[in-house]
């Protein structure tokens, strides 16, 4: 068996040399040394192997999607329709109102034709009532929020089918 001083000397010599890995065997005892550069290379290989391991996990999910295949085209059509629609979004955080007062009728309903400057709702923020305009000429396809609902900045309020 090697003494501690001899092991330290071997470590120093391997460190100063261009050797990346050193292995010594004598009478059943083994010493294996690797430099940091060799470890970094091994770590890179491990990192590259992880995405390969994730790839087999994806096909196991795909059969579930394939089982629901009849529903998938419906979602695709809905997404295509939604991609053609213009979203009117809230320009601020506040409370959504669909009319100018509780007694008045709503500014717009599903199927209402709007112009770019048509007021479609009010968003109240800090006791100020801000009229929101359609920004596009078209037809209201869907109202995405309820009267009196709190809305966030950028939250979609209406879907409009542009003309």
N, C-alpha and C positions, 0 to 999 in steps of 0.2 A: 504494500500500500504506500502511496505517495504521502509525503509530509506536507503540511500546510504551506511551508515556504516554497516547496517545489511546485505546488498547484498555483500559488501566486505568481511565480516566475513564468509558468506556462501561460497563464492569463495575460501577463504583461507582454510576452513575446508574440502571442496571437494578436493582441490588440495593436501592436506596432507593425505587424506584417500585413500583407494584402490577402491573407487567408480569411475566408468568410466563415468557415466551419472547421473545427478540429475535434478528432475523436482519438482517445487513447485507451487501450485495453492492456491490462497486465495482471496475471494471476487472478482472474475473476472480477477484478475491479474495473469499472469503466468511468471515463470522464469525457463529456461531450460539451464543447464550447461553440457558441454561435455569436457572431457579431450582430450589432443592431441592424445593420444594412440587410443582413440575411433575414432577420425577423420582420423587417419592414416589407421585404419582398414576399414573405409568407403571408403577412397580413393582407397585402394587396390581392393575393390569390384567393384568400378567404372572402374578401369583399366581392370579388368577381364571381365567386361561386354562389353567393346569396341570391342574386337575381335569377340564376339558373334554377335554384330550388323553388323560387316563387312561380316560375313558368308552369310547372306541372300542377300547381294549385289552381291556376286559372281554368284549365279544361274541366276540372271537377265542378266548377261553377257553371260552365257553359251548358252541360246537359240539363240543368234546372231551367235555364233560359229557353232551351229548345223544347222542353216539355210544355212551356207556356207559349209556344209559338203562335197559336191562333190569336192571342191577345196582343202580341208584339206588333203586328202591322197596324192595329188600331192606335197604339201609342205613337208609332212613327207618323201616321197621318195627323194626329193631334199636334205633334211637334212641328210638322211642316206647316200646318195651319197657323200655329202660334208664331212661327218664325216670320210669317207674312203680316202679322198683326203689329200695330204700333201700341206701345205701352205708354199710357199717361201716368207719370210718376209724381209722387208728392215732393215738392221742392223744399219741404221743411218738416220738422216734427210738430205735430199738433193733432187737433180733433177734426175728423172728416164729417162734413155735413153735405147732404145731397140737395138741400134747398136753402133759400135765403132766410126762411123763418119756419117755425113748426107748422104754421097754418098753410104755407105755400106748398105747391106741388114740387116734385123733384126737378132739377135742371134737366137731367137726361135719364132715360131708361134704356134697357136693352132694345136695340132696333132704332134708336133715335139717330137721325142724320145730324152731323155736326160740321162746322167750318173751323178753320184755324183759330179764329178769335171767339168761338163760342165758349161761354162759361159752362163748365161741366160740374163744378162743385165748389165748396168753400173749405179751406183748411184754417181753423182758428189756432193761432199761436200767440200767447201772452195777451189775450183779450183783443187781438187784431184779427179781423176776418179777411182772409186773402182769397180772392177769386182765382180759381185755377182754370186756365183755358185749354182747349183741346189740342192745340199745336199742330193739328193735321185735319184735313178734310176727309170725312168718311162716315162710317156707321159704328155706333157703340155695339160691340159684340158681347161684352161681359163686364159687369161691375164687380170688382174684386174685394170691396170692403163694405161694411155695414154702416148705416147712418149712426153717427155718434162714436164711432170707433177711433181709438188712438192710432195714428199712423206715424211711421218713421220716415226720415229723409230718404228719398230714392225708392220708397216702397211703391210698387205698381198699384194704381187705383182703378184704371179702366183698360180694357183691350179694345182697340179701334181697328176696323178693317178699312184701310185707306182706299180712296177712289182713284 
